[in-house]
């Protein structure tokens, strides 16, 4: 029969072990994006640029740029700050990041996507994640914003241990349909480590051991 002290120590050890493993599996971070909310250019209300952005950030042709919308375009304003990006007629807004594709990592790309109240309206869009210039995944037209508002679009990609694009520079593309205009704002890319099978096995064994220990303790109390 174990002493109360040894039982308490075992409980603490198991709790610490499980906590450390859980922390390892839940680690996540936001990757650095240049001017993610398009606030790096100062504009007056209704002002816009054509193909120009803050230094070390986005690129596009002259059919896209930065807009400071008015209430006639977005009554609720921009989702983050005062500016948004706009893309006309299939123009691509893109940025190559300093981060590279890493094994055993889940990437979540999130973008606020809008459709102007006064037109030209959002007739479709795509948010895309690439590595080394190769498309990894994309989300197209879902969800669709109502005119005068924004919706949060997300796209998820998991890189495994043998992904052929590991080590390649990550890239984000924001694209409108071939007709109409799409607005984009508040671009984020989250990277979360995916636990390797060995870590998951250890976590499962620790949880099983803790459960057995609790059952043994209850069994002793009933004797």
VENGITA-V231884 format. One record per run of one state. SS is the DSSP state (A for helix, B for strand, O for the rest). FROM is the first residue (numbers start at 0). TO is the last residue. If there is no record, write none. Layout:
((SS,FROM,TO) (SS,FROM,TO))
This chain:
((O,0,2) (A,3,25) (O,26,26) (B,27,29) (O,30,46) (B,47,47) (O,48,57) (B,58,58) (O,59,62) (B,63,66) (O,67,82) (B,83,87) (O,88,90) (B,91,99) (O,100,103) (B,104,114) (O,115,120) (B,121,121) (O,122,123) (B,124,130) (O,131,132) (B,133,139) (O,140,145) (B,146,146) (O,147,147) (B,148,158) (O,159,167) (B,168,175) (O,176,178) (B,179,192) (O,193,195) (A,196,221) (O,222,222))
